[in-house]
């Protein structure tokens, strides 16, 4: 979908049991939030991916495109 870098959402994560790669940002609490508004608690069993992974979540890609 998109592989453009974004400083607002620099992390890539696959949700536990999910198929899509989401763009995520750190919150002040140590948790993360995705561009498509998923809240990712620090203790959640999500799968961090390399920062250059392609974003495959359509909602995340739309949000990144709007903020670019």
C-alpha positions in Angstrom: 0.0 0.0 0.0 2.4 2.7 1.2 6.0 2.7 2.2 6.5 6.4 2.6 8.2 7.5 5.8 6.1 9.4 8.3 7.5 11.1 11.4 4.1 11.2 13.1 3.8 7.4 12.9 7.3 6.1 12.7 6.7 2.5 13.9 5.2 -0.5 12.1 3.3 -3.2 14.0 1.1 -6.2 13.2 -1.7 -6.6 15.7 -1.9 -10.0 17.5 -3.7 -12.4 15.1 -3.9 -9.7 12.4 -2.7 -9.7 8.8 -2.2 -6.0 8.1 0.8 -3.8 8.9 -0.2 -0.6 10.8 1.6 2.6 11.3 2.0 3.5 15.0 3.3 6.2 17.3 4.5 6.2 20.9 2.3 7.7 23.6 3.7 9.3 26.7 2.6 6.3 28.7 4.8 3.8 26.8 1.8 2.5 24.9 1.3 3.1 21.2 -1.6 4.2 19.0 -2.0 3.4 15.3 -2.9 5.9 12.6 -6.3 4.1 12.3 -7.0 4.7 16.0 -6.2 1.3 17.5 -4.8 1.6 21.1 -1.9 -0.7 21.7 -1.1 -1.2 25.4 2.6 -1.8 26.1 1.9 -5.3 27.5 -0.2 -6.4 24.4 1.1 -9.3 22.3 1.5 -7.4 19.1 4.3 -7.9 16.6 6.7 -5.0 16.1 8.1 -4.8 12.5 11.1 -2.9 11.0 10.3 0.8 10.4 10.7 0.4 6.7 7.9 -2.2 6.4 5.1 -1.4 4.0 1.9 -0.2 5.6 -0.9 -2.5 4.4 -3.7 -1.2 6.6 -5.9 1.0 4.2 -7.1 3.2 7.0 -3.5 3.9 8.2 -2.4 4.6 4.7 -5.2 7.1 4.2 -4.3 8.9 7.4 -0.6 9.0 6.5 -1.5 10.4 3.1 -3.6 13.2 4.6 -0.9 14.3 7.0 1.9 14.3 4.3 
